[in-house]
Amino acid sequence: MSENLQVVRLSTGEELIAKVETVDGAYYKLTDVAYLVPTGENNLGLAPFMSYCNINDGVVIEPKDVMFMLEPIEGLIHQYNLMFKQS
């Protein structure tokens, strides 16, 4: 299993940033998940993903539900780390 921080575009059009773990090549497990939210001209904010649910153990997503994954830019990584209090 490998885990890394990725921007994930779902087939529904939602964009998330999360730690992504590939499990047995069968599905993705996302932890510390946040929505990417446009906040104005050329700006993004982060919002908690499904804040009304207990997702401390992560969310499982099938590969068919993912359009693509990309590495986030440094500014977004910094904002993510602030949100999840990581250094």
N, C-alpha and C positions, 0 to 999 in steps of 0.2 A: 504494500500500500504506500502511496506517496501522497503528501499533503503540501499544497501551496496556495498562496493568495491569488485569486483570479476574479476578473469581472466576467459574469456569466449572463449571457442573453438567452432568456427562455423563449420557447416557441410562442408564448403569449405576448411577447414584446417587452416584458419586464426585464430590467437590468439590475443585477444583484452584485454585491462584492462579498466574497466569503472565502474561508479556508476550504479548499476542495480536496477531498480524499477520494481516490478511485479505488473501489473495493472489488476485487476479483474480476475486474474488467466488465462487471455486470451493471453497476450503477455508480452514481456519485453521491457522496455524503458531504453536505455543506454544513459547516459550523461557523459560529460568529457571523451570522448573515445580516446584511443591511441592504435596503433599497437604495439605488441611485436616484436622486430626485433633482430635476432641474430647478434652480432657485433664481435664475435671472440670466441675463446675457452672458453666455460662456461660463457659467458657474454651476457647480453641482453641490448638493448637500447629501447627507446620509440620513436615513430614517430606519428605525428598527423594523426588522422583517417579522411580521406576524406577532406583534408585541402582546397580543391578547392570548397567546398560546405559550405553553412551556416547551421551548425547543432547545433546551440546554444540551441535549444529547445530539442535536443536529437534525437535518432534514434530508431525507433520501429522495433523489431525483433520478429518473431513468434517462439514459442517453438520448432517447427519442424526443424528450422534452427540452433539450438544450440545442440552440442554434449554433452557438460558438462560445469559446472561452478565450480571454486574452489577459495578458499581464497588465495590471494597473500602472499608471504613471506615479512618480514619486510623491507628488502633491496629494494624490488620492490615497496612497499608502499611509502617508502621515495623518491624514484626516481619519482614516480607518483605525489606525493605532490609537489615536486620541479617543475615539468613540469606545473602543474596547480596552482602553488603558493598558496598551502594550508598548514596550520600548523598542 
